[in-house]
């Protein structure tokens, strides 16, 4: 150790004080940011790990937003399907009424008028749009109606493709259901008809004057309507199941986010009590060093020369 | 009596000299590089006592026999080496810290993640103009991040080169000064104050030189030194004991960046610098920055290629195939070194301009500007703006005839920019829309992917595909005409510009296949972006590669900082050891002063006594 009365001794003492100052400043920075790792060199592995976690968190947030939008769309779909289901049940009631022989032609005409109204209402519900203005039942169609009448006035599905999907975990979930899946489609060869065609046919059947033909037609209509009720129930179950999957995914994202925050905190956060104790110790050391430096450098043989 | 007077007077003179030197020590107690001096006192020989000369009883007294500097060459040498080692690591750490802070602030990883997250938001609302604009904004941010960081790195490398040049100049200045000191030392009498001062200067110069480059010093007569760069017999001699020093310089080499050479003016010889000194630190820092630039360019290239491929494979809101998202080339202007004018050159590149790989030259003629390809194969002349190969040059005032500019195409991170794409031009939808009949036996759908090389002889979609027999399907146009009969067993079928395969369904299953039209709400292609994000290249996903580059940078810096800390400790220790010998300790000087003062007074007393003796004798005579 060099004597304090020499230049190098003095410089050495000052340097030690400066080094202490630096340590205190670094400690203070860590305490004020409450973070242990503020730049890659502090801990390269932890920094890279933290960057990855932060990125996964941000991606999870984006996924969460997408899932919320998809949930809203599924909820709207369910509301529309519920409305159509009620219409269908009412139409079935009317069909049962019309099938009994006690109803006269005038009443049947009224029933037929109501069925026509119900069909219009069902078509209206089938045109429901989501928050972004896309038809709910149009598949990947973003504009225009989901159904439009053809030359014979039969509503034909105008959509195409699949409903927009959402990434949930490892798989993609369709956020909705297409019109044909929910309401069926028309195919004369395969003897399939859509809900709207069935309602038109019911209207026609109710106004059929010949009782024998009417009886046969009404029986067919009831079977068809039952088929549509079943299909609609399946569609609602599908939509409900998709919603449930998204809900589960939202929950998983929340849990994951919590885990990630915990991991991030373990990687980057400062052990506050330890840091403060260390800071206190450093301050004490600095004070002692300053005091002793002042005392020692005040000692000089020159004061004794007279 | 005369002897006594003479003894007293030489004694007083000798101690006067010793006191002077002590005073000098005290005065220079705080002078860096000052080495503590001491006067060597010698007895004056009395002369030969021969047969005719009477043997003298008293001596002839004392005389100062020159000044010695209390220095230890070995300790000073190790202090020098340790200081050089520390300077190298400290310099490297300093530049690496700047590199790291640039990399952290560029936030490349965050910007790339921002683009991918904007892609997720786009998938959630593919028809929303806001989501599309935000996606383009994020893409622009990412490109700007890459570009800005590339510029930062280029500036950093240029800064290091400048620092290297000035360090090399410092070395040359020091070697020149050392050669002059050598000359002075040869002329100066050893043991004098002048010589001691020169030796102090020499040691200070050597210390400064050693903090720049590792040197080995051999000391000759009178303290004249010869200095070699590095150690060993093969090391280059930069300061000979006699004669002029050899200069060093910095030379730009293609590909390898700046390089240190010996004797740049006459016979440039590349130097392998020993790993010590500030210059070595600068060379290492330059290497690290070059590596970081290469990493950054590679990542930018990968990023642009991945995103461009992805975006080109989708369909935008107008029903058109997607276009590449990023342009990857730009032009860099370098004004000629001899330009006398101050004209500014403004460049704009047309979208999709194909630049001439050899670059361009812009020359100011007597009144007009000429822009030409570097091989002269095409050129335009005029007062400006000049248009060539999709480049538009606007020229500011202040050009002087003869001024020239060099324009070089730059790719990599510096050339990355978002192409002019409107919100509707974002390709969020898949190229093909596929759906299945309601009554199908299987929920499976045909798979389709674009392939420009495919040239199946079928009229283009929309198609209806119907399975007519197990493993066979008919392709029908909208009018119901059968276009072709194809296998439906999952095998690949060639279509016009795409390939597709059909699932093996039951007879009667139907599918529809169409090119996605305008205003599709399909988000399938936006969802594919998540796959691009997760696609692992040779060093992981795009973002993982960036993280790894950051971690490498951080590890290099923290290593260097640790080494620098250790080197600082060694430097302090060796410096202390050297200072313990050569430094001035004021307390010791105080004690010395007291001792010499007493001796001086005693010698004065001898003179007084001699005088008293004279007086006694004179008294007798009176």
Contacts between the chains, C-beta under 8 A, distances in Angstrom:
chain1	res1	chain2	res2	distance
A	1	B	576	7.6
A	2	B	576	5.4
A	2	B	579	5.8
A	2	B	580	5.6
A	2	B	583	6.8
A	2	B	585	7.9
A	3	B	585	4.7
A	3	B	587	6.4
A	3	B	588	7.6
A	5	B	585	5.5
A	5	B	586	4.1
A	5	B	587	4.5
A	5	B	588	7.9
A	6	B	29	7.5
A	6	B	579	6.9
A	6	B	583	4.6
A	6	B	584	6.1
A	6	B	585	4.2
A	6	B	586	7.0
A	7	B	29	6.1
A	7	B	30	5.4
A	7	B	32	7.7
A	7	B	579	7.4
A	7	B	583	5.7
A	7	B	584	6.6
A	8	B	575	6.9
A	8	B	576	6.1
A	8	B	579	3.5
A	8	B	580	7.6
A	8	B	583	4.8
A	9	B	583	7.8
A	9	B	585	7.7
A	12	B	572	7.1
A	12	B	576	6.5
A	15	B	572	7.4
A	39	B	100	6.2
A	39	B	101	7.4
A	39	B	104	6.0
A	39	B	554	7.1
A	40	B	100	5.9
A	40	B	103	7.7
A	40	B	104	6.8
A	40	B	550	5.2
A	40	B	551	6.4
A	40	B	553	5.9
A	40	B	554	2.6
A	40	B	555	7.9
A	40	B	557	7.1
A	41	B	97	7.7
A	41	B	100	6.1
A	41	B	554	4.7
A	41	B	555	7.9
A	41	B	557	4.0
A	41	B	558	4.2
A	41	B	561	6.5
A	42	B	554	7.7
A	42	B	558	7.4
A	43	B	554	7.9
A	43	B	558	7.8
A	44	B	550	7.9
A	44	B	551	4.4
A	44	B	552	7.7
A	44	B	554	3.7
A	44	B	555	4.2
A	44	B	558	6.4
A	45	B	551	6.7
A	47	B	550	6.8
A	47	B	551	6.5
A	47	B	554	5.8
A	48	B	547	4.5
A	48	B	548	6.8
A	48	B	550	6.4
A	48	B	551	4.0
A	48	B	554	7.9
A	51	B	109	5.7
A	51	B	547	5.0
A	51	B	550	7.0
A	52	B	543	7.7
A	52	B	544	7.3
A	52	B	547	6.1
A	55	B	109	6.9
A	55	B	110	8.0
A	55	B	113	4.6
A	55	B	543	5.9
A	58	B	113	5.6
A	58	B	114	7.9
A	58	B	117	5.4
A	59	B	113	7.1
A	59	B	116	6.8
A	59	B	117	6.1
A	59	B	120	6.9
A	59	B	533	7.9
A	61	B	117	7.4
A	62	B	117	4.1
A	62	B	118	7.9
A	62	B	120	3.7
A	62	B	121	5.8
A	63	B	120	6.0
A	65	B	120	7.5
A	65	B	121	6.2
A	65	B	124	6.0
A	66	B	120	5.6
A	66	B	121	7.0
A	66	B	123	6.0
A	66	B	124	3.5
A	69	B	124	4.5
A	69	B	125	6.4
A	70	B	124	7.1
A	132	B	125	5.5
A	132	B	127	5.5
A	132	B	128	5.7
A	132	B	521	7.8
A	133	B	127	7.3
A	134	B	127	6.0
A	134	B	521	4.6
A	138	B	521	7.5
A	139	B	435	6.4
A	140	B	429	7.1
A	140	B	433	6.0
A	140	B	516	7.6
A	140	B	520	5.3
A	140	B	521	5.1
A	140	B	522	3.7
A	140	B	524	8.0
A	141	B	520	7.2
A	141	B	521	6.3
A	142	B	126	7.7
A	142	B	127	4.5
A	142	B	519	4.8
A	142	B	520	6.0
A	142	B	521	3.5
A	143	B	519	4.8
A	160	B	433	4.9
A	160	B	435	5.9
A	160	B	512	6.7
A	160	B	514	6.2
A	161	B	433	3.9
A	161	B	434	6.6
A	161	B	435	5.4
A	161	B	516	7.7
A	161	B	520	7.4
A	161	B	522	5.7
A	162	B	434	7.9
A	162	B	435	6.6
A	162	B	522	7.5
A	162	B	524	7.8
A	164	B	123	7.7
A	164	B	126	6.3
A	164	B	521	5.8
A	164	B	522	6.7
A	164	B	523	4.5
A	165	B	523	6.7
A	165	B	524	6.9
A	165	B	527	6.3
A	166	B	123	7.3
A	166	B	124	6.9
A	167	B	120	7.2
A	167	B	123	7.0
A	167	B	527	5.7
A	167	B	530	5.8
A	172	B	527	6.3
A	178	B	435	7.2
A	180	B	437	7.9
A	180	B	438	4.4
A	181	B	438	6.3
A	184	B	438	6.2
A	185	B	437	7.7
A	185	B	438	5.2
A	187	B	439	7.5
A	190	B	439	6.3
A	190	B	508	7.2
A	192	B	438	7.4
A	192	B	439	6.4
A	300	B	586	6.8
A	300	B	587	6.8
A	300	B	590	7.6
A	301	B	586	7.6
A	301	B	587	4.6
A	301	B	590	3.9
A	301	B	591	6.4
A	302	B	586	6.9
A	302	B	590	5.3
A	305	B	590	6.3
A	305	B	593	7.6
A	305	B	594	6.9
